[in-house]
Amino acid sequence: MDNSLIIALDFPSGQDVSNFIKPFAGQKLFVKIGMELFYQEGPSIVYQLKELGHRVFLDLKLHDIPNTVKSAMKGLARLNCDLVNVHAAGGKEMMQAALEGLEAGTAAGSKRPLCIAVTQLTSTSQEQMNKEQLIPVSLNESVLHYASLTKEAGLDGVVCSAWEAGMLRENLGQAFLTVCPGIRMENDNVQDQKRVATPEFARNSGVSSIVVGRSITRSADPLTSYQQWMEAWKGVNK
Ligand SMILES: O=C(O)c1cc(=O)[nH]c(=O)n1[C@@H]1O[C@H](COP(=O)(O)O)[C@@H](O)[C@H]1O
């Protein structure tokens, strides 16, 4: 899953997804199904996208008591998605339970979905974290703490901003995945994101994969936009 550009399909319906992916016919994409789409379409949207040959990140950010997360993950593993996630704030025991559930739900001979944990959302600033979450350390320290906990729990990596990816690589090794949303081209509207970075910065920081949503999905020409994003991410002509 290294060096992927994951398109966040933040749409309200399966019909919107069909309209969006039509111009990509024949291409194998890595897509993300989040709460907005999954709560409307349910598992069928995962099956449909997998049947078309796309890789699927099912981004439901589980955060509950360990037993509930374990049972939910057992069910999600049966959907045959490639990547799922939890909130690291749920704790080490919850993350271990998530993994146990995934292993229990994965069919014999199949690959267990990768599992990553959200450290601090890319829409969170240091000030917000200090004042609202009452976490009295720097954002980097909090991300490193959550990422270390995630690694100890045995998960495959984290969701973080590109600004923390280099630090995590140094401290937790290259094999530990860093999946980074909050990616924008220079001068793009950052919208609700706080810790944003360009695709070039992400690449130079050793980010494993980037997640890009509205910059592609809300573009007037998504296919051309995706190609431009891929070039920027892969460093073509650089
Ligand atoms: O887990 C995520 O995917 C996620 C974590 C995070 O910290 N920040 C974040 O933006 N995301 C998701 O990444 C996508 C970013 O979308 P854009 O801001 O439109 O590029 C959205 O689908 C978010 O739900």
The ligand as a Gaussian input file, in Angstrom:
#p B3LYP/6-31G(d) Opt

LIG

0 1
 O       -9.025000       9.092000       8.787000
 C       -9.080000       9.920000       7.865000
 O       -9.164000       9.547000       6.714000
 C       -8.896000      11.336000       8.197000
 C       -8.174000      11.604000       9.344000
 C       -7.757000      12.911000       9.617000
 O       -7.044000      13.171000      10.592000
 N       -8.108000      13.904000       8.742000
 C       -8.870000      13.673000       7.628000
 O       -9.124000      14.620000       6.880000
 N       -9.313000      12.401000       7.357000
 C      -10.189000      12.157000       6.176000
 O       -9.480000      12.492000       4.992000
 C      -10.320000      13.144000       4.048000
 C       -9.748000      14.491000       3.690000
 O      -10.554000      15.124000       2.760000
 P      -10.182000      16.519000       2.102000
 O       -9.922000      17.498000       3.198000
 O      -11.430000      16.854000       1.313000
 O       -8.978000      16.282000       1.227000
 C      -11.717000      13.180000       4.664000
 O      -12.449000      12.085000       4.144000
 C      -11.474000      12.983000       6.149000
 O      -12.532000      12.268000       6.755000

